[in-house]
Amino acid sequence: MPANKNLLLLIIIFSQFAGTSVWFAGNAIIDQISSFADHATITSIVQFGFIAGTLIFSFLTIADRFNSSIVFFVSCCLAATANLVLIWWGENEVHLSILRFVTGFFLAGIYPVGMKIAADIFPEKLGKALGFLVGALVLGTAFPHFVRSQLEGINWKLVLIATSALAFTGGVLILTQIPQKRKATVLAKPDLLAAFRVFKSKPFRSAAFGYFGHMWELYAFWSVLPIVFAYHNTMKNEEHNIYFWSFLIM
């Protein structure tokens, strides 16, 4: 376990990047297993999985009930597995939807839990740490497009292999290199009405709806980039690297 806190932060940042690389892996190879017309469905399925995951993780206080590093590791392993299985089952629409939902579900144990790990270790510099982690998220979600751009004409399955291996590596790093925090001894009882009560606060409500809208347009924009560049190439009879430009803009 590194004693240097800067090194700890670098490990968390890399692991966050690695774990979230499976987020858009399906979008980066969608033209090989389905069609561009399915982009909206595939993107939405992952987001619904993430929403379901965050609700269940929060309601069951998973990250407090169990060691955060273990939760992160297990989530990375399961998300990576669901991502990798696309190689064999991805051409079936039902299987594709289920696997992308599962990937999104366990991303709830990667992105938010990675934030929690950083908050536990860097309470005095939390803003800076979270800023780096959001940057890692953006790079992670864009990374499958970069991999695809470098594998033009080569087997598309390598995109899934690379991102799954990366996510697994990120999980192992968190498990082995981040200090193991004792699990909480006192846990709040699940309260189904708490989510409704917090929305009575106007500042929270404004921030929450702003964030919801921001994420809606952001992920919609990211998902449509390959389609835009493919359309441009067709209309202009040009051959720009669709996925490299998608990576740069993301």
C-alpha positions, 0 to 999 in steps of 0.5 A: 500500500503506497504511503504517498497520498499523491500516489494513492490519488493517481491509483484511484484516478487510473482505476476510475478511468479503467473501470468506466471504460466499459460504459461506452464499449457497446456503442463503440462496436454497435455497427458490428453487432447491430445497427446505428439505429440501435444506438439510442436503445443501447445507450439508454439501457446502460443508463437505466442499469446505472440508475437501478444500480445507484438506487439499490446500492444507496437503499441497501447502503452497500458502500457503507455496509461493506468495504468500499474497495471490495465493492469497487473490485467486485463491481469492476469484475462483474461489469467487465464480465458482462462487457466481455460476454458481448463477444459471444452473445452480443448479436442477439438483441435480448442478450445485448440489452441484458448485458448492457443493463448489467454493465450499467448496474455495476457501474454504480459500484465503480463511479460513485464508489470511487468518489466515496473512496476518494472522499474517505482518503482526501477529506481536506482536498475533496474538490480537487480529488473529485475534479480529477475523478470526473476527468477520469470518467470522461476519458474512461467513457471515451476510451473505447472509441479510441481503441476502436479508432486504432483497430480499424480493419482489425477484429472489433472484439479486441475493443471488448477485450481491452476495456474488460481487461482494463476494468478488471485491472482497475478493480485489482489496483483498488483492492490491493493498493487502497487502504482498507477502511473498517465498515461502518458499525452504525448504519442508517435504516432504509427509508423509502421516503427520504428521497422524496423529503430531500426534494423539499429543499429548493437548493437541492432540487435546483441542483438535482434537476440541473444535474439530471438535465446535464447528464441527459444531454451529455450522454445523448450527445456522446452517443450520437457522435459516431452517427454524425461522423458516419453521416458526414462521411457518407454525404461528403464522400470522405473517410474521416476516422469516425471513432478517433474524432468521437474520442477527441470531442468526448 
